[in-house]
Amino acid sequence: MKKSSLSSVILGAAFLMATSAVGPGFLTQTADFTSKLAASFGFVILLSVILDIFAQLNVWCVLTVSEKRAQDVANETIYGSGFVLAALIVFGGLAFNIGNIAGAGLGLNVLFGLDVEIGAVISALIGISIFLVKDAGKALDLVVKILGFVMLGLIIYVVFTSQPPLGEAVFRTFYPERIDALMVVTLVGGTVGGYITFAGAHRLIDAGISGKENLPQVTKSATTGILLTAVIRFLLFLAAFGVISMGLTIDPKNPPASVFENAAGTVGYKIFGIVMWSAAITSVIGAAYTSVSFIKTFSAKLEKHTKYLTIGFIAFSALVFVLIGRPVKVLIFAGTINGFILPVGLALILIASRKQNIVKDYKHPIWLQITGWIVVLIMLGFSLLTLLGE
């Protein structure tokens, strides 16, 4: 592979992971949680970023070295666990994608006044068209990079207009007044849980970038993706915190829209439409691509019809939304569910990292193993707290 093509795929994988994470649920959670925790939400973001980095590095390194996707690695580690993991991923991905489709419809509603359901169907068709392109992989990389930069630029503008108290935001990021376990689970679940953990690694494997010799590029891609997600999350937090600091309220019915509108008026509301649609459509693509990558290796027929499975996944998500609706509750629920999936998937990867039949002569760093198990324990602990209603 040429150096320019290699760099493009590596950056594309990072953006696929980041834009998969930055969906409607991401926007909704960030605005909603900031309205509840104010400046202290910065600490939740900081904690989630630390957990995300350790989770991603473990998953990406082990999978790319093994040159196998997560479900196959899991089955070789504990037989049958790969099928369970795939089922959990597909379920979580489908739940997320219903919300993603809804978010895309909402974005077009804000921009053009279209009915949300009609906007959702149009967006689904746009997502499907990407997988109909001859070289869908390159199209995927290009779309997520362009829309990722668009979102970043527009959010920076809104932060400037909201003028948040930066000093207090930074201080409370390290010294919070309170911590909410459910928010941590939901935030990590929405950023690196479920299918998102594996999106970039599976993209690199599909592109042929695997093996021990490519570890430096894999590490760079994983770190870039998670830091890009963290920057966008923190910028959204600052925009929402600026609105709160001005004495304005965030509408619980549509938290991110009220943040953008309060910060920049009518222009801000239209910017919200662009950001929401961009975040939603890239997440639709990422969820469909990664969820299908978890089942396509189970048989030659599934592998052969990957394109149609992906298209069907998007179409089914749109159909469920049009028939059932209730996107906001689905978005929050999906993030929490994916938070529970993370410790299961990561634990299987960590066990696999010590099996020579999977990683061959690769020695997975002890510090990554230790930090990986710490993430598993922390996420299991927070998950149990949410179950107990703490």
N, C-alpha and C positions, 0 to 999 in steps of 0.2 A: 504494500500500500504506500502511495506517495505521501511525503511528509505533510503536504497541505491537506490531503484527504484524511490523514490520520488525525490532524489537529481539529478538522471540522467534525469528525465523528466523536472525538473526545469531548469537545465543547458541546456538541449536540446531545450527548448522553447526560452531561451536567445540566443542561437546560431542560431536557426531558424530565429528569428527576425534580428539578426546581419548579418547573411550570406545572408538573403533575401535582405537586404539593400546594402551589399557589392557585387554588381554585375558589369557587364561590364559598365553600365551607371555610377556607382559610380567611377570606375577607370578612365573612360573617362572624366567625369566632373571635378574630382580632378586635373588631369594633365592639362586639358585645362584651367581651371580657375586660377590655379597657374601661368601658363604662362602669363596670363593677369593681375593679381593683385600682383604677386610676394609675398613678405612677408605678405602683408595686407590680403591675403586670409586666414591667420590664424584666423583673427577676424571673418570672415564669418563662419568658422568652429566652433569657440567658441559660437557664437550666435545661430547657428543651434543646437549645443549640448544642450544648455540651453532650447531652445524651445522643442527639442526632449524629454528631460527628463520629463518636465511637461506634455506634450501630452501623453506620454506612461504611466506615473503613473496614470493619470486620466482614460484612456481607460482600462488598465489592471485591476485596482481596481474595477471599476464599473461593468465591464463585469463578472469578476470571482465571485464577490459577488452576482450578479443577477443569476449566473449560466446559462446565456443565451448568445448567440452570438449577434454580433452587429446589424445585420439586424432585429432580433426579438425584441431587446431592442428598436431600432429606431421605429419600427411599433407600439409598445406599448406606445411610447412617443408621436409621431405624426403619426397617421395612414397613411400608404402609403409611409412614408419617408424611411422605410426599403427597399422597393422595388427600390426606386430611388437610395439609397445608394449602394445597391447590384449591380445595373446596372453600376454605376460609378466605383465601385471597380473592377468589372469584365472587364470593358472596359480598365481601367488603367492597370490592371494586365496583360491583353492580349497584350497591347502595350509594356509593359515592357518585357513580355516573348518573344516577337518576337526579341527584342534586346538581351535578354539573350541567346536565341538559336544561334543568330549570333555570340555572344561573345564566346560561347562554340566551335563553328565551327572555329573561328579565333584562339582560343587556340590550337586546334589540328593541325591547319595549321602550326603554329609556331613550334610545337613540332615534328611533323611527316611529314610535307610537304603535307598533305592531302588538297584537294580542300575544300574551306570553306563550300560549300553547303553539301558535303559528310560528313565533320566533324560535321556539324550541325545535320544531320540526325542520325549519330552514337550517338551523345550526347543526342538527344531526346530519342533514344531507351534505353540508360542507365538510363535516368531519369524515363522513363516508367517502367523499370524493378524494380525500388525501390518500386513502388506502387503495383507490382504483388507479392511481398513477403507476406507471411502469416501474419506476424505482421509488417505491414508497418510503424506503429508509431515508434516502436523501431528502425527499419532500418533508418527511417528519422532522428531520434535523433542522431544515431551513425554517419551517413554520414556527417551531417552538422558540428558536433563537430570535426571530424578528419580533414576535409578539411578546417575548420576555423583555426585550429592550424597550418596547413601547410601554409596557406596564411600569417598568422601573422609572422611565422618564416622567410619566404623568403623575406617579405617586410622589416623586420628589417635588414637583410643582405644587401639589396640594399641601405638602408639609410646610413649604415656604409661606403659603397663604394662611395656614392655621397658626403659625408662630407659637409652637409649644414651649413651655418652660424647660429648656434643655437641662439646666442644672438639677432640677428636682427629678427629672426623668432618669438621668444618669445615676444620681444618688440612690434612688429607690430601686434601681436595677441591681445594686449590690447590697442594699440594706432595706429590704421590703418591710412594710408594716404587717402584712399577712400573706400567707401562701395557701393556695387552693389546690388540693390533690386532684380533683376532677378536671380542673383546667389544665394541669400538667399532662394528665393522661390524654385528654382530648387534643391538646396542642401537639404533643409528640406523635399521637396517632394520626393527626391530620397532616403532619409534616414529614414523617418518616415511617409511619405505621403501614401495615397492610401491604398492598402492591407497590407503594411508593418506595419502600426500602429496596426493592429489587429492580425497579424500572431502568435505571441507568446501567446496572451491571448486565441485565439481559440484553440491553441495546448494544453494549460493547461486544458481548459474546456473539450476537447475531451478525455483527459487522466484522467478526474475525479477530477482534483485539482481545486476546486472552493469552494465558501462559505466564510463567514467572518473569520472562523478559520484558513484559509490558506493564509490570507492577508500578513503576514510577508514573506512567501516564494514567493508569487506573486510579492511583491515589490522588493525583492532581485533579482528575475529573470529579471524583467523589467529593473532595474538599471544596472545589469550586461550586458544585451544585448546592451543597448544604449552606455554604456561606452566602451564596446568592439568595437562597430562601430566607436566611436570617436577616439579611439587609432589608429585603422587601417587608418582612414581618415587622422589623423594628421601625421602619419608615411609616408603615400603616399605624402602628402603635402611637408614634409621635403625632401623626395627623389627628387621630382620635383624641389623644390626650390634650392637644391644642384646642380642640373644640370644647372639651369638658372644662378646660381652664378659662375659656371665655364665658363660662356660665351657661352654655347652651346644652340642651339635652340630646341624647342619641335615641332615636326612635327604635324601640325594641322590635317593631314589625319588620324593619329593614335597616339594621344598624349601619352597614357600610355606606348606603346611599345617603343617610342623614349626615354622616361624617363629611363626605365630599361636598354635599350641598351647603352645609353650615360653614365649611371652610372657604368655599369659593363660589357660592351662589349658583346661578343657573349654569354657568360654565362648569363649575365643579360637578354638578349633577350629570351633565353630558360626559364629563371625563369619567365619572363613575360608570356610565354605560359602556364606554370603551374598555375600561379596565375589567369590568365584570365579564364582558363578552370574551375578551382576550384570555382572562384567567380560566373561564369556563371551557372554552373550546380547546385550549391546550390540555386541560385536565381530562376532557372527554377523550381526546386522542391518546393521552398517556395511560388512562385507566383501561381503555379497550385493548391497546397494544400489549400492555404488561399482563393483564388478566388472561388474555388468550395465550400468551407465551407460557403460562403455567399449565396449560392443558394440551398444547399442541404436540408435546413430545411423548404423550401416552400411547399414540398409535400413528402409523404411517398415513392413514387416511386423514386424521386430524391435522397432521403436519402439511399434507398436500393442500388442504382447504383452509389454511390459516387466514388468508385474505377474507374469505366469506364468513368465517367465524367472527372475525373482528368487526366486519360490517354488521353482522347479525347482533353482536353485543351492543353496538351503538343504537341500532334500530329498536331493539327490545327495551333498552333504557328509556328511549324517547317515548315508546308506547306506554310503559308503566307510568311515566310522569303525566302524560296526557290523560290517562284513565284515572289515576289516583291523586296526583298532586302532592300537597303538603311538603314543599321542598325544604323550608327552614328547619323543621324537625328532623328531616332525613339527613341534612347536612351535619347537624350537631351529633346525631346518633351515629352516623358513619365514622366520624372522627374518633369517637369513643370506642367503637367496635374495633377499629384498626389499631388503637392503642393496646387493646388486649391481645391482638394477633402478634404484635412486635416481639414480646418476650418468648413466645413459642417458636417463631421463625428464627430469631437470633440464637436461641439456645441450640437448635438443631445445627445451625451453621458453625457454632463454636465447637460442638462435639465433632463435627466433620473435619474441622481444621486440624485435628490430631490423628486423623486416619490416613495412613500412607496410600491406601488404595484409591483415595480421592484426591489428595493434594500432592502425591508422589514424594519428591525430595524437598518440597517446600517446607520451611520451618516458620510457622505463623508466630510472629513476635509475642513474647510473654506479656508485654504491656498491653497489647491489643486484646489478648485473651482475658486478662484481668479486668480491664475496663469494660469489655463486652459483657462479662458476667455481672459486673456491678450494674450495668444498664438493665440487664434481665431482672435482677433482684429489685432494683428501684421501681421499675415499671410494674412488676408483679405486686409490690407493696402498695403502690399508688392505686393499682387496679382493685386490690382487695379493699382499700379504704373507700373507694367509690361504691363498691358493692355493699359495704356495710353502712353506707350513707353518711360517712364522716364528712 
